[in-house]
Amino acid sequence: MILNVPGSDPSSPSSPICSAKACRADAVWVLAWNNPKLHTPERRKTWLACEEHREHLSQFLGVRGFLKDVVLLEDWESPESPEPS
């Protein structure tokens, strides 16, 4: 089970789902981002993406200068002291 990832529910055996509006597909990617006007430089918020929506969500964040990293969900490591997203 993956902890501290939006879309994951410890009480449910189902996989985390994509953050794209109305998408219910299993997430494959973690998009780490922050808004420098609101967050400290080290803060990372996360969106999840399926294969179909990874590029769209990355572009949405990238155009705004928010996107910091795109990582496979299976490779994502949760921070030791997680902050709510």
Backbone as a chain_set.jsonl record, in Angstrom:
{"seq": "MILNVPGSDPSSPSSPICSAKACRADAVWVLAWNNPKLHTPERRKTWLACEEHREHLSQFLGVRGFLKDVVLLEDWESPESPEPS", "coords": {"N": [[0.842, -1.181, 0.0], [0.469, 2.256, -0.717], [1.435, 5.057, 1.026], [0.507, 8.361, 2.158], [-0.135, 9.593, -0.273], [-2.136, 11.462, -2.367], [-5.423, 10.339, -3.072], [-5.012, 7.782, -2.244], [-6.38, 5.414, -0.08], [-6.224, 4.201, 3.013], [-8.071, 2.38, 4.07], [-9.089, 1.104, 1.931], [-8.589, -1.36, -0.578], [-8.159, -0.602, -3.175], [-6.401, 0.933, -5.946], [-4.564, 4.068, -6.007], [-6.107, 6.908, -7.578], [-6.265, 8.839, -10.635], [-5.785, 12.4, -10.672], [-7.042, 14.049, -12.482], [-9.92, 15.836, -13.542], [-12.942, 14.123, -13.22], [-11.776, 11.711, -13.961], [-11.29, 8.29, -13.397], [-9.308, 6.499, -13.544], [-6.549, 4.293, -12.748], [-3.78, 5.665, -11.041], [-0.523, 6.373, -12.315], [1.585, 8.049, -12.276], [3.258, 10.52, -10.23], [2.946, 13.901, -9.784], [4.879, 16.331, -8.642], [4.656, 19.465, -7.115], [4.734, 23.037, -6.463], [3.402, 26.188, -5.428], [5.081, 29.043, -5.67], [4.27, 31.484, -4.619], [2.704, 30.85, -2.505], [3.786, 28.673, -1.089], [6.612, 27.393, 0.78], [9.947, 27.006, -0.58], [10.825, 24.285, -0.349], [8.526, 22.821, 0.03], [6.281, 20.381, -1.208], [3.507, 19.696, -3.044], [1.182, 17.279, -4.292], [-0.099, 15.82, -7.268], [-1.84, 13.153, -8.795], [-1.493, 11.117, -11.696], [-2.857, 9.38, -14.503], [-1.689, 7.453, -17.339], [-2.869, 8.641, -19.611], [-3.487, 11.293, -18.797], [-1.137, 12.438, -17.84], [0.59, 14.147, -19.387], [-1.092, 16.364, -19.955], [-1.765, 17.342, -17.342], [0.834, 17.886, -16.442], [1.604, 19.913, -18.238], [-0.267, 21.893, -17.535], [0.564, 22.565, -14.91], [3.238, 23.204, -15.465], [3.188, 25.456, -17.221], [2.507, 27.432, -15.473], [4.705, 27.534, -13.907], [4.855, 25.882, -11.73], [5.403, 23.119, -11.639], [7.573, 20.714, -10.348], [8.627, 18.099, -10.342], [8.233, 14.907, -11.947], [7.335, 11.718, -11.272], [7.39, 8.169, -11.359], [4.699, 6.484, -9.834], [5.239, 4.125, -8.415], [7.856, 4.582, -7.686], [7.814, 6.722, -6.002], [8.633, 8.276, -2.978], [7.451, 8.734, 0.222], [7.495, 11.689, 2.236], [9.193, 11.997, 5.427], [7.906, 13.539, 7.384], [5.0, 14.142, 6.592], [3.006, 16.669, 5.019], [-0.341, 17.797, 4.826], [-1.913, 17.692, 1.61]], "CA": [[0.0, 0.0, 0.0], [1.221, 3.505, -0.795], [0.954, 5.994, 2.031], [0.738, 9.788, 1.968], [-0.315, 9.984, -1.667], [-3.551, 11.765, -2.582], [-6.121, 9.304, -3.812], [-4.868, 6.492, -1.583], [-7.25, 5.286, 1.077], [-5.72, 3.042, 3.755], [-9.13, 1.414, 4.354], [-9.531, 0.52, 0.675], [-7.519, -2.056, -1.291], [-8.042, -0.111, -4.542], [-5.231, 1.738, -6.271], [-4.782, 5.514, -6.092], [-6.685, 7.286, -8.862], [-5.809, 10.048, -11.312], [-6.333, 13.66, -10.165], [-7.751, 14.78, -13.529], [-11.349, 15.943, -13.294], [-13.82, 13.043, -13.677], [-11.031, 10.505, -14.33], [-11.282, 7.269, -12.342], [-8.263, 5.533, -13.906], [-5.466, 4.106, -11.787], [-2.643, 6.575, -11.193], [0.771, 5.782, -12.648], [2.576, 9.107, -12.079], [3.109, 11.548, -9.201], [3.426, 15.21, -10.217], [5.206, 17.118, -7.453], [4.605, 20.872, -7.49], [4.414, 24.028, -5.443], [3.137, 27.55, -5.87], [6.052, 29.83, -4.903], [3.604, 32.608, -3.932], [2.009, 30.328, -1.328], [4.512, 27.611, -0.388], [8.061, 27.504, 0.92], [10.592, 26.316, -1.709], [10.961, 22.837, -0.165], [7.189, 22.209, 0.103], [5.815, 19.718, -2.413], [2.156, 19.172, -3.109], [1.194, 16.244, -5.322], [-1.243, 15.35, -8.039], [-1.612, 11.852, -9.404], [-1.918, 11.089, -13.093], [-2.821, 8.155, -15.295], [-0.899, 7.674, -18.555], [-3.582, 9.546, -20.515], [-3.533, 12.676, -18.32], [0.162, 12.921, -17.343], [1.076, 15.286, -20.171], [-1.998, 17.503, -19.763], [-1.57, 17.894, -15.996], [2.197, 18.433, -16.396], [1.591, 21.193, -18.95], [-1.032, 22.832, -16.719], [1.445, 23.031, -13.829], [4.461, 23.747, -16.039], [2.933, 26.799, -17.76], [2.427, 28.324, -14.315], [5.97, 27.479, -13.196], [4.644, 25.148, -10.48], [5.845, 21.73, -11.705], [8.932, 20.491, -9.857], [9.112, 16.762, -10.655], [7.273, 13.882, -12.352], [7.947, 10.464, -10.83], [6.498, 7.01, -11.356], [4.074, 6.256, -8.536], [5.938, 3.041, -7.71], [9.15, 5.082, -7.218], [7.605, 7.863, -5.116], [8.896, 8.042, -1.564], [6.752, 9.696, 1.057], [8.363, 12.401, 3.183], [9.1, 11.491, 6.791], [6.924, 14.351, 8.086], [4.125, 14.605, 5.523], [2.062, 17.749, 5.238], [-1.52, 17.539, 3.999], [-1.924, 18.351, 0.297]], "C": [[0.888, 1.245, 0.0], [0.606, 4.489, 0.191], [1.267, 7.423, 1.627], [0.703, 10.227, 0.508], [-1.797, 10.274, -1.849], [-4.206, 10.682, -3.421], [-5.964, 7.93, -3.191], [-5.728, 6.504, -0.324], [-6.821, 4.029, 1.821], [-6.782, 1.99, 4.039], [-9.618, 0.705, 3.099], [-8.366, -0.169, -0.04], [-7.308, -1.526, -2.713], [-6.816, 0.778, -4.708], [-5.569, 3.222, -6.222], [-5.267, 5.872, -7.498], [-6.139, 8.62, -9.36], [-6.515, 11.282, -10.747], [-7.089, 14.466, -11.216], [-9.251, 14.727, -13.263], [-12.108, 14.808, -13.987], [-13.079, 11.78, -14.124], [-11.018, 9.547, -13.141], [-10.222, 6.205, -12.624], [-7.21, 5.434, -12.803], [-4.333, 5.08, -12.086], [-1.373, 5.788, -11.471], [1.888, 6.758, -12.284], [2.226, 9.98, -10.881], [3.72, 12.824, -9.767], [3.625, 16.056, -8.963], [5.297, 18.589, -7.871], [4.512, 21.745, -6.249], [4.175, 25.368, -6.098], [4.056, 28.446, -5.047], [5.449, 31.044, -4.201], [2.946, 32.156, -2.637], [2.845, 29.389, -0.464], [5.999, 27.92, -0.266], [8.712, 26.678, -0.187], [10.678, 24.793, -1.563], [9.615, 22.102, -0.124], [6.82, 21.594, -1.233], [4.39, 19.237, -2.203], [2.166, 18.152, -4.241], [-0.159, 16.087, -5.982], [-0.844, 13.991, -8.58], [-2.122, 11.888, -10.837], [-1.866, 9.685, -13.666], [-1.976, 8.463, -16.533], [-1.549, 8.725, -19.459], [-3.495, 11.008, -20.097], [-2.201, 13.244, -17.842], [0.614, 14.17, -18.083], [0.217, 16.531, -19.948], [-1.788, 18.157, -18.393], [-0.177, 18.5, -15.844], [2.254, 19.795, -17.08], [0.859, 22.258, -18.143], [-0.159, 23.424, -15.613], [2.686, 23.727, -14.377], [4.296, 25.167, -16.561], [2.926, 27.829, -16.632], [3.739, 28.372, -13.52], [5.891, 26.712, -11.884], [5.272, 23.755, -10.475], [7.309, 21.605, -11.291], [9.48, 19.134, -10.264], [7.952, 15.872, -11.086], [7.96, 12.539, -12.107], [6.925, 9.337, -10.958], [5.972, 6.782, -9.943], [4.817, 5.191, -7.741], [7.295, 3.481, -7.157], [9.027, 6.221, -6.207], [7.863, 7.463, -3.674], [8.206, 9.126, -0.774], [7.723, 10.393, 1.989], [8.151, 11.845, 4.598], [8.047, 12.234, 7.6], [5.963, 14.93, 7.05], [3.236, 15.761, 5.963], [0.847, 17.429, 4.377], [-1.441, 18.296, 2.685], [-3.194, 19.12, 0.095]], "O": [[1.935, 1.27, 0.647], [-0.603, 4.719, 0.182], [2.185, 7.668, 0.844], [1.435, 11.133, 0.108], [-2.635, 9.433, -1.525], [-3.608, 10.17, -4.368], [-6.689, 7.003, -3.552], [-5.782, 7.5, 0.397], [-7.023, 2.918, 1.332], [-6.446, 0.822, 4.233], [-10.46, -0.191, 3.178], [-7.268, 0.386, -0.101], [-6.375, -1.955, -3.391], [-6.271, 1.302, -3.737], [-6.73, 3.598, -6.378], [-4.893, 5.23, -8.479], [-5.618, 9.422, -8.584], [-7.691, 11.224, -10.388], [-7.718, 15.469, -10.88], [-9.782, 13.709, -12.819], [-11.937, 14.568, -15.183], [-13.718, 10.855, -14.627], [-10.761, 9.959, -12.01], [-10.235, 5.135, -12.014], [-7.01, 6.37, -12.03], [-3.974, 5.293, -13.243], [-1.168, 4.694, -10.944], [3.013, 6.339, -12.013], [1.053, 10.162, -10.553], [4.878, 12.829, -10.182], [2.661, 16.447, -8.305], [5.942, 18.915, -8.868], [4.251, 21.268, -5.145], [4.681, 25.647, -7.185], [3.841, 28.6, -3.845], [6.059, 31.581, -3.276], [2.66, 32.977, -1.765], [2.644, 29.312, 0.748], [6.571, 28.62, -1.102], [8.094, 25.739, -0.689], [10.61, 24.081, -2.565], [9.582, 20.876, -0.235], [7.022, 22.211, -2.279], [4.112, 18.463, -1.288], [3.076, 18.165, -5.07], [-1.209, 16.204, -5.35], [0.336, 13.712, -8.795], [-3.071, 12.607, -11.149], [-0.964, 8.903, -13.365], [-1.592, 9.612, -16.75], [-0.866, 9.592, -20.004], [-3.434, 11.885, -20.959], [-2.135, 14.417, -17.475], [0.986, 15.158, -17.45], [0.747, 17.628, -19.773], [-1.649, 19.376, -18.296], [-0.024, 19.526, -15.181], [2.878, 20.724, -16.568], [1.311, 23.401, -18.071], [-0.147, 24.637, -15.406], [3.137, 24.727, -13.817], [5.179, 26.001, -16.362], [3.307, 28.981, -16.841], [3.871, 29.152, -12.577], [6.754, 26.867, -11.02], [5.64, 23.256, -9.412], [8.175, 22.303, -11.819], [10.68, 19.011, -10.51], [6.819, 16.06, -10.641], [9.023, 12.26, -12.66], [5.738, 9.533, -10.697], [6.722, 6.878, -8.972], [5.006, 5.332, -6.532], [7.834, 2.833, -6.26], [10.025, 6.639, -5.62], [7.371, 6.436, -3.205], [8.361, 10.311, -1.071], [8.668, 9.775, 2.482], [7.094, 11.304, 4.922], [7.361, 11.625, 8.42], [6.1, 16.093, 6.668], [2.78, 15.827, 7.104], [0.993, 16.847, 3.302], [-0.951, 19.425, 2.65], [-3.381, 19.739, -0.953]]}, "num_chains": 1, "name": "protein.A"}
